[in-house]
Amino acid sequence: MAAKYLKQVYLSDADKPDRKMNGFAFKNDKGGYEISIPNPHTGKSFKTSTTPKWFTSIPGKDESVVCVFEGFWDFLTWMEMEKVITPPNTAYVLNSVSFAGQFAQEVLARVSHPKTLKLYMDNDNAGRMAAVQIAEALDGSGITIGTMEQRYSDYRDLSDLWMSRS
């Protein structure tokens, strides 16, 4: 399933050209990539991106419900949890909480607005602020907004919950 959404990338360190890094790239709607290079020794990832930086939309079968994720690992986790290859609902990956406002404007600009947004933000201040910004921008639009973090309230994000179960 991940192969449908990710590309494998190899990067070299400009200061140490012999040092090669293997990672994953997730394309955004403007042609840039979000890049994640996992470190198996620490369990963390180095994250970077190419320009232009933007959010990613993934069409789903049901456009009346839109699922919004802060990062692509959470989107892929959700897909794995739902046991699907194509999202049942349209999905957006913000790729940065700084795109919350632009995402909300995109939703309002659509010919047919979704009826429901499900927000899968991180359980941190930035995630909460992004959820508030989206909710405020869509206030009065008739769109029902639900925050889904109660599903993973004891974890940093949805993928952290999933990894804890592995």
HELIX and SHEET records of a PDB file:
HELIX    1   1 ALA A    2  TYR A    5  1                                   4    
HELIX    2   2 PHE A   72  GLU A   82  1                                  11    
HELIX    3   3 VAL A   97  PHE A   99  5                                   3    
HELIX    4   4 ALA A  100  ALA A  109  1                                  10    
HELIX    5   5 ASN A  125  ALA A  137  1                                  13    
HELIX    6   6 GLU A  149  TYR A  152  5                                   4    
HELIX    7   7 LEU A  158  ARG A  165  1                                   8    
SHEET    1   A 4 LEU A   6  SER A  12  0                                        
SHEET    2   A 4 LYS A  20  LYS A  27 -1                                        
SHEET    3   A 4 TYR A  33  ASN A  39 -1                                        
SHEET    4   A 4 LYS A  44  SER A  49 -1                                        
SHEET    1   B 5 THR A  56  ILE A  58  0                                        
SHEET    2   B 5 ASN A  89  VAL A  93 -1                                        
SHEET    3   B 5 ASP A  62  PHE A  69  1                                        
SHEET    4   B 5 THR A 116  TYR A 120  1                                        
SHEET    5   B 5 THR A 144  THR A 147  1                                        
END                                                                             
